[in-house]
Amino acid sequence: MNIRRLKRIMMMATMTACVVTLSFKASAAYKIYKVKGNVTVKDKTKKEVKAQRRADVSLSDILSIPKDGSVQILNSDSHRIYSSVSSGKMSVKKLIDKAEAHAADITKNINRKVVAAVAETGKSKRIGYDALGMAIHETDVVAGSPIPLPEGISYLSYLMTNENDPDSIHQKYLALKTILTEEGNSSDGDAFNFAVDNFINRPLYFNIISRQNDGDLSLMLPRNPVVGPKTGTVVTEYTYIPDNNASRYIVIASDGDFNIEDVKRLLNPNYCPDNNFYLSLLRNNTTPIN
């Protein structure tokens, strides 16, 4: 066997191994996190089996959920848990879509209540709050880093790379916590919700920044919740398990609603946003609160 042919065989073997690995990762991205009742799963082979904790499932698998049953699906890439919100037969994808819509509705309704309460309080204090845009006609707080930054680096970039500062230094405006869910407090796992404390006297939209394996940024919460002035909130509609590959969680908040493109602009040390932005972090070695 000549060298050229040997190299070709080795290259084909390597490519085959890569394809198998990618296929395995794709099929293993979703797992059953928790089951209650006699839930069954039917895969593409039409074989129906009892749903088991930690079993791999695909988006096309069909779940049969009795009226007194429920199931939770874990996306092992995003570390988010999706809980069934109805019974009957549905695909894993349909369960996730329903859970996503349900969570979005909860966030939307809570945001409306917070904004309405702030607007009512603002009237009594002669403070003008724009309930739609969250514009605040006060100027007593200016966002900024609580510590001197190295030249040519933004505050967000600093938080993403610095390993030395204690979390408390960066909690001047807001603080991030993780709180174990009922499941997390039991032997079923360590599921948690994010919680945010707002230390300033204005409502803030907030989210959690996630850094992908390719270095790109994304937001962990599909919709920005609102936390009221000088109060805290627990985001119970979005549940996660710890990501051992994430060294920290960075919370970002602003006077107005924002998206991931707004966040990415904050990596530029010369960028001046129209709205104030507030940043804080929680290192991933922090134990969730019971």
PyMOL commands that set and color helices and strands:
alter all, ss='L'
color gray80, all
select helices_A, chain A and resi 3-27+92-124+155-161+167-170+260-265
alter helices_A, ss='H'
color red, helices_A
select strands_A, chain A and resi 30-36+40-42+48-50+56-57+62-65+70-75+80-83+88-91+174-180+192-198+204-211+217-219+226-227+232-234+239-240+248-254+277-283
alter strands_A, ss='S'
color yellow, strands_A
deselect
rebuild
show_as cartoon
